[in-house]
Amino acid sequence: NALAAAAAVHAMGLTAAQIASGLRTFAPIEHRLEPVAVVDGVEWFNDSKATNPDAVMKAVAAFEGTPLVLLLGGRNKGNDFRPLAEVAAPRCRRVVAFGEAADEVAAAFEGLGADVVRVQGLAEAVAAAREAAVDGDAVVLSPACASFDEFTSYEHRGATFKALVAALQGGEAS
């Protein structure tokens, strides 16, 4: 995305120095593939805004070549998770299904060879992700569901996720 944006603004007349300055000062949007921390060589990302399967498929595509631990769940908004499962299963070291939709999410991955773990809530999902992830992996909270089974909003869910990750490293999430 950054390369495409740089090419577009270069075509509009910006200099390489201006583009580099913009890239250095760019701040990711909160709750949208937001980098949270690196813990023991594992990168953690908050994509709590991804409340439908299509958004999660785009998130999975953004991590091409990186093994994933994907946290999916919450309250289903009537979505079919199978197309997402078919895209995500080959890319995931583990899928952690949580919340009200845990059984539906897990069922969508049946027969696809994915390691799927069902847990109750987000705190348990983070623990299950920590257990599975190894150096070089990315753990991505990209739930494909609404947050209202456990949280007041996707922002609340994302903030809780960041606090849980910060606790893994014994302090503030970066």
C-alpha positions in Angstrom: 0.0 0.0 0.0 2.8 2.4 0.9 4.5 1.7 -2.5 1.4 2.3 -4.4 0.7 5.6 -2.5 4.3 6.7 -3.1 4.0 6.1 -6.8 0.8 8.0 -7.0 2.0 11.1 -5.2 5.3 11.0 -7.1 3.3 11.1 -10.4 1.5 14.1 -8.9 4.9 15.9 -8.5 6.0 15.2 -5.0 9.8 14.7 -4.5 11.4 11.6 -3.1 12.4 13.5 0.0 8.8 14.7 0.6 7.5 11.1 0.1 10.1 9.7 2.5 9.2 12.3 5.1 5.5 11.4 4.8 6.2 7.7 5.1 8.3 8.3 8.2 5.6 10.3 10.0 2.7 8.1 8.9 0.7 6.8 11.9 -1.4 3.7 11.4 -5.1 4.0 12.0 -6.2 2.6 15.4 -7.9 -0.8 15.2 -7.1 -1.3 11.5 -4.2 -3.7 11.2 -2.6 -1.6 13.9 0.8 -2.8 15.1 0.6 -3.4 18.8 3.9 -5.0 20.0 6.6 -7.5 19.3 6.7 -10.1 22.0 9.5 -12.8 21.8 9.8 -12.2 18.1 6.0 -12.5 17.4 4.3 -9.4 16.0 0.8 -8.6 17.4 -1.8 -6.7 15.4 -5.1 -5.1 16.4 -7.6 -5.3 13.5 -10.7 -5.1 15.7 -12.5 -3.0 13.1 -12.6 -6.0 10.8 -16.2 -7.1 11.7 -16.9 -9.1 8.5 -15.2 -12.0 6.7 -14.3 -9.9 3.7 -12.3 -7.5 5.8 -10.5 -10.4 7.4 -9.6 -11.9 4.0 -7.9 -8.6 3.1 -6.0 -8.7 6.4 -4.8 -12.2 5.8 -3.7 -11.2 2.3 -1.6 -8.3 3.8 0.5 -10.9 5.6 1.6 -12.8 2.6 4.6 -15.1 3.5 4.1 -14.7 7.3 2.6 -17.5 9.4 -0.5 -16.3 11.2 -2.3 -17.0 14.4 -5.7 -15.6 13.7 -8.2 -14.6 16.4 -11.8 -14.8 15.1 -15.0 -14.4 17.0 -17.5 -12.3 18.8 -21.1 -12.0 17.8 -21.9 -13.2 14.2 -23.7 -10.7 12.1 -25.2 -13.5 9.9 -22.1 -14.1 7.9 -20.9 -17.4 6.3 -17.4 -18.0 7.6 -16.5 -20.8 5.1 -15.1 -18.6 2.3 -12.9 -16.9 4.9 -11.8 -20.3 6.3 -10.8 -21.5 2.8 -8.6 -18.5 2.3 -7.2 -18.4 5.8 -6.6 -22.0 6.8 -3.5 -22.6 4.7 -1.9 -19.5 6.1 -2.6 -20.0 9.8 -0.5 -21.8 12.4 -3.6 -21.6 14.6 -7.1 -20.2 14.5 -8.5 -19.2 17.8 -12.3 -19.0 17.8 -13.8 -17.0 20.6 -17.0 -15.5 21.8 -20.6 -16.4 20.8 -19.5 -17.3 17.3 -16.7 -19.7 18.4 -18.6 -22.8 17.3 -19.6 -21.3 14.0 -16.1 -20.2 13.2 -14.6 -23.5 14.2 -17.2 -25.4 12.1 -16.2 -23.3 9.0 -12.6 -24.5 9.3 -13.5 -28.2 9.6 -11.8 -30.4 7.0 -9.3 -27.7 6.0 -6.4 -28.9 8.1 -6.2 -25.9 10.4 -5.4 -26.1 14.1 -8.5 -24.5 15.6 -8.9 -23.9 19.3 -12.2 -22.7 20.8 -12.1 -20.4 23.9 -14.7 -18.4 25.7 -13.4 -14.8 25.5 -10.7 -12.5 24.3 -8.4 -13.0 27.3 -8.4 -16.7 26.7 -7.9 -16.1 22.9 -4.8 -14.1 23.6 -3.4 -16.8 25.9 -4.1 -19.5 23.2 -2.4 -17.4 20.6 0.6 -16.8 22.8 0.9 -20.6 23.3 0.9 -21.3 19.6 2.9 -18.4 18.1 6.6 -18.7 17.4 9.3 -16.2 16.4 8.5 -14.8 13.0 4.7 -15.3 13.3 2.1 -12.6 13.4 -0.9 -12.7 15.8 -3.8 -10.9 14.3 -7.1 -10.0 16.1 -9.3 -9.7 13.0 -12.5 -11.0 14.4 -15.0 -11.0 11.4 -17.7 -10.4 14.0 -19.3 -7.7 16.0 -18.0 -7.1 19.5 -21.2 -6.9 21.5 -21.1 -10.3 23.1 -18.2 -9.2 25.3 -17.6 -5.5 24.6 -19.4 -2.2 24.1 -17.7 -1.5 20.7 -14.9 -2.6 18.4 -12.8 0.2 20.0 -13.4 -1.3 23.5 -12.4 -4.8 22.1 -9.3 -3.4 20.5 -8.2 -1.4 23.6 -8.7 -4.6 25.7 -6.6 -6.6 23.2 -3.8 -4.0 23.4 -3.9 -4.1 27.2 -3.7 -7.9 27.2 -0.7 -7.8 24.8 1.0 -5.2 26.9 0.6 -7.5 29.9 2.4 -10.2 28.0 5.5 -8.0 27.7 5.1 -6.6 31.2 4.2 -3.1 30.3 2.8 -0.7 27.7 2.0 -1.9 24.2 3.9 0.0 21.5 
